[in-house]
Amino acid sequence: MHASPPDIASLDGRRVGLWGWGREGRAAWRAIRSRLPMLPLTLFCQPPEAGDAAGLGDPLLQVRTAVDADTLAACDIVVKSPGISPYGEAAQAAAARGTRFIGGTTLWFAERGDARTLCVTGTKGKSTTTALLAHLLRAGGVRTALAGNIGLPLLELLDAQADAWAIELSSYQTCDVAASGVRPQLAIVTNIFPEHLDWHGGEARYVEDKLALLTGARPHVAVLNAADPRLAALQLPDSDVRWYGRAEGWHLREDTVFRGDMAVLDTRDLPLPGRHNRGNLCAVLAALEACGHDAAALAVHARGFQPLPHRLQGLGRCGGLDWVNDSISTTPHASIAALELYRDRPVAILVGGHDRGLDWTAFVAHVRTQPPRAVVTMGQNGPRIHAALRAAASEAGFVLGEATDLESAVAAAKGVPGIDGGVLLLSPGAPSFGAYRDYTERGRHFARLGGFDPDAITAIAGLGIA
């Protein structure tokens, strides 16, 4: 780690590159230009994006569509978009020659060391947890920003003011916080399961990078899930650790949230589908308490929370089935959690997508003992999942279907005997890369296949400052 925090002013006089021209890349360009209008920049982007970048009319922006170790090494610092891995061959070779790779998150934290930052990460539940945290803070009268990986890059709010910042961080961004040299006020980590192994280069590095929010950024307060073995084993001498999921703190008993022995809230009428989401509420309440708020008084406002799209999202009924969009599910553990929610109903689940080599053993074990009506596999890793499920399907008696894409998977699921009146569940347990740009596009396609308006289901309430 470099000693000096890389704020935007420190880029002056350096050879600076921007890598990626999605929303994060454009936000980085605008932020740097707002502080350093005369700094030459090199943009590395895809050929289809070059025209858009050239249309900015920035004479000091050089656009390049070829990226290799030599072009990257010509830069002192490269501000990369989150989806671009620093562990690729070209990036590693350039780093060995002295190029420093940072993210827009690094720049924002270095610029805004004054901000009261409440960061959230985890393999599952981080988006809902972040949005719920912002919702309850606002219910308590706190002017709160909701930003980060949830859909609004921090650099788009570079000069905005808020009393609290609820920030979602992916595993691609947690190291960026540590690199900024700024300690977050608080960090919540919900859980750690293997994910994004292709980006990180393996499970060990994924876990290391994910935990960098705790071990590298050293938040003043760390709110951790006591049920997660990796988190439970951590030693964090620089942080005030608050556990949720323990009997002496915030935890669930059946359907009720407790603080120690005090019953606080019946969760049965909350717009938080699944027990794991009610556990996320415990994380938020522990965080609010750690920040000095009356968490028990604020808990009731969870009833007014608007659930996020693509996360166990009920779309409505079509063809005698309740359609549920869980497109954000990108791990087998997420698909298990989705099945748990509908265990008492006939359900056909659609699984599969981009193959990152994740282990589906736990999913196979789950459907063997708690079989759905049907599992339909699809996508790049569909054949591998299908093969893993053959014996379980035979033993447990569920229908095992196979499809090449989402449309044919939906058609197969709708034809399953005995599924009438049940649930058609898209919970792929895999990313959408290749077939779709992202999980949002996949969820929108699923909605269209059911005759639902995709525009009406995709808005995230509360982004920005309120």
C-alpha positions in Angstrom: 0.0 0.0 0.0 1.3 3.5 -0.9 1.7 5.8 2.1 0.1 9.0 0.6 -3.6 9.0 -0.1 -4.2 9.5 -3.8 -6.6 12.4 -3.9 -7.3 14.2 -7.1 -4.9 17.0 -6.5 -2.1 14.4 -6.2 -2.7 13.4 -9.9 -1.5 16.8 -11.1 1.6 16.4 -13.2 1.3 12.6 -13.3 0.5 10.4 -16.3 -3.0 9.4 -15.6 -5.2 6.7 -17.3 -8.8 5.9 -17.1 -9.7 2.3 -17.7 -13.3 1.6 -18.5 -16.1 3.8 -19.8 -19.2 2.7 -18.0 -20.9 4.9 -15.4 -18.0 4.7 -13.0 -15.5 5.6 -15.7 -17.5 8.6 -16.8 -17.9 9.7 -13.2 -14.1 9.5 -12.7 -13.5 11.7 -15.8 -16.0 14.3 -14.6 -14.5 14.4 -11.1 -10.9 14.7 -12.3 -11.9 17.4 -14.8 -13.7 19.4 -12.1 -10.4 19.6 -10.2 -7.8 19.4 -12.9 -9.2 20.8 -16.1 -5.7 20.9 -17.8 -4.5 17.4 -16.9 -3.9 15.2 -20.0 -5.8 11.9 -19.6 -5.6 8.6 -21.5 -8.9 6.6 -21.7 -8.7 2.8 -22.3 -12.1 1.6 -23.5 -14.0 -0.8 -25.8 -14.2 0.2 -29.5 -18.0 0.8 -29.3 -17.4 3.3 -26.5 -14.7 5.3 -28.3 -17.2 7.5 -30.2 -19.1 8.5 -27.1 -15.8 9.5 -25.3 -14.6 11.4 -28.4 -17.9 13.2 -28.5 -17.1 14.9 -25.2 -14.9 17.4 -27.0 -12.1 17.1 -24.5 -8.9 18.0 -26.3 -6.8 16.6 -23.5 -8.4 13.2 -23.5 -6.7 10.6 -25.6 -8.9 7.6 -26.4 -7.3 4.1 -26.9 -9.1 0.9 -27.6 -6.1 -1.4 -27.3 -4.9 -2.2 -23.8 -1.8 -4.2 -23.0 1.0 -4.1 -20.4 3.0 -1.4 -22.4 0.1 1.0 -22.7 -0.8 0.6 -19.1 2.8 1.0 -18.0 3.0 4.3 -19.8 0.8 5.7 -17.0 1.8 6.5 -13.4 -1.7 6.0 -12.1 -4.7 4.2 -13.7 -8.1 4.9 -12.3 -10.0 1.7 -13.3 -13.7 0.8 -13.2 -14.7 -1.8 -10.6 -15.4 -4.5 -13.2 -11.9 -4.5 -14.4 -9.6 -6.9 -12.4 -6.2 -5.7 -11.3 -5.1 -9.3 -11.3 -5.1 -9.7 -15.1 -1.8 -10.4 -16.9 -1.5 -6.9 -18.4 -2.4 -5.1 -15.2 0.0 -7.2 -13.1 2.8 -6.6 -15.6 2.2 -2.9 -15.6 2.1 -2.9 -11.8 5.4 -4.6 -11.7 6.8 -1.7 -13.7 5.4 0.9 -11.3 1.9 1.7 -12.5 -0.5 2.2 -9.6 -4.1 1.0 -10.1 -6.9 2.6 -8.0 -10.6 2.9 -8.3 -13.0 5.9 -8.2 -13.9 4.8 -4.6 -10.3 5.5 -3.6 -10.4 9.0 -5.0 -13.8 9.7 -3.3 -12.6 8.6 0.1 -9.3 10.4 -0.2 -11.2 13.6 -1.1 -14.0 13.2 1.5 -12.1 12.3 4.6 -14.6 14.5 6.5 -17.6 12.3 5.6 -19.3 10.1 8.1 -19.1 6.9 6.1 -21.1 3.7 6.9 -19.9 1.0 4.5 -21.6 -2.3 3.8 -20.3 -5.3 2.0 -21.0 -9.1 2.0 -21.5 -11.8 -0.6 -25.3 -11.7 0.0 -27.5 -8.9 1.3 -25.3 -5.9 0.9 -27.6 -3.9 -1.3 -30.7 -4.4 0.8 -28.7 -3.8 4.0 -27.3 -0.5 2.6 -30.7 0.7 1.4 -32.4 -0.3 4.6 -29.7 1.5 6.6 -30.3 4.7 4.6 -34.1 4.3 5.0 -34.0 4.0 8.8 -31.4 6.9 9.1 -33.7 9.1 7.1 -36.7 8.0 9.2 -34.7 9.3 12.2 -34.2 12.7 10.6 -30.6 12.2 9.3 -29.8 13.6 5.9 -28.3 10.5 4.3 -26.6 9.6 1.1 -27.3 6.2 -0.5 -24.5 5.5 -3.1 -21.8 3.2 -4.2 -22.2 -0.2 -5.8 -25.9 0.0 -5.4 -26.2 2.1 -8.5 -24.8 5.5 -8.0 -21.0 6.0 -8.1 -19.6 8.0 -5.2 -17.7 10.3 -7.6 -21.1 11.5 -8.9 -21.6 13.0 -5.4 -18.1 14.4 -5.0 -19.1 17.8 -3.7 -22.5 16.8 -2.2 -23.1 17.2 1.5 -24.8 14.7 3.8 -24.8 13.9 7.5 -24.3 10.2 6.9 -23.1 8.2 3.9 -24.6 4.7 3.4 -22.2 3.1 0.9 -22.5 -0.3 -0.7 -19.1 -1.8 -1.7 -18.6 -4.8 -3.8 -15.5 -7.1 -3.5 -14.1 -5.1 -6.4 -14.1 -1.9 -4.3 -13.2 -2.9 -0.7 -9.5 -2.7 -1.4 -10.1 0.8 -2.8 -11.2 2.0 0.6 -8.1 0.6 2.3 -6.0 2.3 -0.4 -7.4 5.7 0.4 -5.9 5.8 3.8 -9.2 7.0 5.3 -10.8 4.9 8.0 -14.6 4.5 7.6 -16.7 5.4 10.6 -18.4 2.0 10.5 -18.5 -1.1 8.4 -21.1 -3.8 8.1 -20.1 -7.2 6.7 -23.1 -9.6 6.3 -21.4 -12.8 5.2 -18.6 -14.3 3.1 -19.2 -17.0 0.4 -17.1 -17.8 -2.6 -18.0 -15.5 -5.5 -16.4 -13.6 -8.4 -13.5 -16.1 -8.4 -12.6 -15.3 -12.0 -12.1 -11.6 -11.2 -10.1 -12.3 -8.0 -8.2 -15.3 -9.3 -9.4 -17.7 -6.6 -11.3 -18.1 -3.4 -8.5 -17.1 -1.1 -7.9 -13.8 -2.7 -11.7 -13.1 -2.9 -12.0 -13.6 0.8 -8.8 -11.5 1.4 -10.1 -8.7 -0.8 -13.6 -8.8 0.7 -12.2 -8.6 4.2 -9.9 -5.7 3.3 -12.7 -3.4 4.4 -12.0 -4.6 7.9 -8.4 -5.6 7.9 -7.1 -2.9 5.6 -9.5 0.1 6.0 -9.7 -0.5 9.8 -13.2 1.0 10.4 -13.8 2.6 13.8 -16.7 0.3 14.3 -17.2 -3.1 12.7 -20.7 -4.7 12.7 -20.4 -8.4 11.9 -22.6 -11.5 11.5 -21.8 -13.9 14.3 -23.1 -16.8 12.2 -20.5 -16.5 9.6 -17.4 -18.6 10.5 -14.9 -16.5 8.5 -16.1 -13.3 10.3 -16.3 -15.0 13.7 -12.6 -16.0 13.4 -11.4 -12.5 12.8 -9.3 -10.5 15.2 -9.7 -6.7 14.7 -7.8 -4.9 17.3 -8.3 -1.5 15.7 -12.1 -1.7 15.5 -14.9 -1.7 18.0 -16.6 -4.9 17.0 -20.4 -5.2 17.4 -21.9 -8.7 16.7 -25.4 -9.3 15.5 -27.0 -12.8 15.5 -25.9 -13.4 19.1 -28.4 -13.7 22.0 -27.0 -10.8 23.9 -27.4 -8.4 20.9 -29.7 -7.9 17.9 -31.0 -11.3 16.7 -34.0 -13.2 15.4 -36.1 -15.6 17.4 -38.6 -17.2 15.0 -40.2 -14.2 13.3 -39.3 -11.6 16.0 -36.3 -9.3 16.2 -34.9 -9.2 19.7 -32.3 -6.9 21.4 -31.0 -9.2 24.1 -34.1 -10.5 25.9 -36.3 -7.6 24.7 -38.7 -8.3 21.9 -38.6 -5.3 19.5 -40.4 -6.1 16.2 -42.6 -8.8 14.7 -41.1 -9.2 11.1 -44.0 -11.1 9.5 -45.5 -8.0 7.9 -42.2 -6.5 6.8 -41.4 -6.0 3.1 -38.2 -8.1 3.6 -38.6 -11.5 1.9 -36.6 -14.3 3.4 -35.1 -14.9 6.8 -31.7 -13.7 5.6 -33.2 -10.2 4.9 -34.6 -10.1 8.4 -31.1 -10.9 9.6 -29.9 -7.9 7.5 -32.3 -5.8 9.5 -30.5 -7.0 12.7 -27.3 -5.8 11.1 -28.8 -2.4 10.4 -30.2 -2.0 13.9 -26.8 -3.0 15.4 -25.2 -0.3 13.3 -27.7 2.3 14.2 -27.2 1.5 17.9 -23.4 1.8 17.4 -23.9 5.2 15.9 -25.8 6.4 19.0 -29.3 6.2 17.6 -32.4 4.7 19.3 -32.5 1.6 17.1 -35.5 0.1 18.8 -37.5 3.2 18.1 -36.4 3.3 14.5 -37.1 -0.4 13.8 -40.8 0.1 13.2 -40.0 2.2 10.1 -38.8 -0.9 8.4 -42.4 -1.4 7.5 -42.1 1.5 5.1 -39.1 0.2 3.3 -39.4 -0.3 -0.5 -37.7 -3.6 -1.5 -35.0 -3.4 -4.2 -35.6 -4.7 -7.7 -34.2 -8.1 -8.8 -33.9 -9.4 -5.2 -36.7 -11.9 -4.6 -39.0 -9.5 -6.3 -42.6 -10.6 -6.8 -43.6 -9.4 -10.3 -47.2 -10.7 -10.2 -49.2 -13.6 -11.5 -49.1 -14.8 -15.1 -50.4 -18.1 -16.5 -51.4 -19.3 -13.1 -47.9 -18.8 -11.6 -46.4 -16.2 -9.3 -43.3 -14.9 -11.1 -40.4 -14.0 -8.8 -37.3 -12.2 -10.1 -34.2 -12.9 -8.1 -31.8 -12.1 -11.0 -29.2 -10.7 -8.6 -28.6 -14.2 -7.3 -25.1 -15.0 -8.5 -24.1 -17.7 -6.1 -25.6 -21.2 -5.3 -26.0 -20.0 -1.7 -28.3 -17.2 -2.9 -30.4 -19.7 -4.8 -30.7 -21.9 -1.7 -32.0 -18.8 0.3 -34.5 -18.2 -2.4 -35.8 -21.8 -2.3 -36.1 -21.5 1.5 -38.6 -18.7 1.1 -40.9 -20.8 -1.0 -40.4 -24.2 0.6 -44.1 -24.6 1.3 -45.2 -24.0 -2.3 -44.8 -25.7 -5.6 -41.8 -24.0 -7.1 -39.9 -24.3 -10.4 -36.4 -22.6 -10.1 -34.3 -21.5 -13.1 -30.6 -21.8 -12.4 -27.4 -21.2 -14.4 -25.5 -18.6 -16.3 -21.9 -17.6 -16.7 -19.6 -20.3 -15.4 -17.2 -19.1 -12.7 -16.4 -22.6 -11.5 -18.3 -22.3 -8.3 -19.2 -25.4 -6.3 -22.8 -26.4 -6.5 -22.5 -29.2 -3.9 -24.5 -27.3 -1.2 -27.3 -26.6 -3.7 -27.5 -30.3 -4.7 -27.6 -31.3 -1.1 -30.4 -28.8 -0.3 -32.7 -29.9 -3.2 -32.1 -33.6 -2.3 -33.6 -33.0 1.2 -36.0 -30.2 0.4 -36.9 -30.8 -3.3 -38.7 -28.1 -5.3 -41.2 -29.2 -8.0 -38.6 -28.6 -10.7 -35.1 -27.3 -11.4 -34.4 -26.1 -14.9 -30.8 -25.4 -15.8 -29.6 -23.0 -18.4 -26.7 -20.9 -19.6 -23.0 -21.7 -19.9 -22.8 -23.7 -16.7 -26.2 -25.2 -17.1 -24.8 -28.6 -18.4 -22.4 -28.8 -15.4 -25.2 -28.1 -12.9 -27.6 -30.5 -14.7 -25.1 -33.3 -14.4 -24.5 -32.6 -10.7 -28.3 -32.7 -10.1 -29.2 -36.0 -11.9 -28.8 -38.3 -9.0 -30.6 -35.9 -6.6 -33.5 -35.5 -9.0 -33.9 -39.2 -9.2 -33.8 -39.7 -5.5 -35.9 -36.8 -4.4 -38.4 -36.9 -7.3 -38.2 -33.4 -8.6 -38.3 -32.6 -12.3 -34.9 -31.8 -13.8 -35.2 -29.8 -17.0 -32.5 -28.5 -19.3 -32.6 -25.3 -21.5 -30.2 -23.3 -23.5 -31.4 -19.8 -22.6 -33.8 -18.0 -20.3 -36.7 -18.0 -22.8 -36.6 -21.8 -23.3 -36.0 -22.3 -19.5 -39.2 -20.4 -18.7 -41.2 -22.4 -21.3 -39.9 -25.7 -19.8 -40.8 -24.6 -16.2 -44.3 -23.5 -17.2 -44.9 -27.0 -18.6 -43.9 -28.9 -15.4 -46.7 -31.1 -14.1 -48.2 -29.9 -10.8 -46.7 -26.4 -10.9 -50.1 -24.7 -11.4 -50.7 -22.1 -8.7 -47.0 -22.3 -7.7 -44.0 -20.1 -8.1 -41.8 -19.5 -11.2 -38.5 -18.5 -9.6 -35.6 -17.0 -11.5 -32.7 -17.4 -9.0 -29.7 -18.3 -11.3 -26.9 -18.6 -8.8 -24.6 -17.4 -11.5 -23.7 -14.1 -13.2 -25.3 -13.0 -16.5 -22.2 -12.3 -18.5 -22.2 -13.4 -22.1 -26.0 -13.6 -22.4 -26.7 -10.2 -20.8 -24.9 -7.0 -20.0 -25.8 -7.5 -16.2 -28.3 -9.0 -13.9 -30.6 -6.0 -14.4 -31.0 -6.8 -18.1 -31.6 -10.5 -17.3 -34.3 -9.5 -14.8 -35.9 -7.2 -17.3 -36.0 -10.0 -19.9 -37.6 -12.3 -17.4 -40.3 -9.7 -16.7 -41.0 -9.3 -20.4 -41.4 -13.0 -20.8 -44.2 -12.9 -18.1 -45.9 -9.9 -19.7 -44.7 -7.5 -17.0 -43.4 -3.9 -17.7 -39.6 -4.0 -17.1 -39.4 -0.3 -16.6 -41.9 -0.5 -13.7 -39.8 -3.0 -11.8 -36.2 -1.6 -12.0 -36.1 1.7 -10.2 -34.1 1.8 -6.9 -35.9 4.1 -4.5 -33.8 6.5 -2.4 -30.5 6.8 -4.4 -28.7 10.0 -3.8 -29.2 12.3 -0.8 -32.4 12.7 1.2 
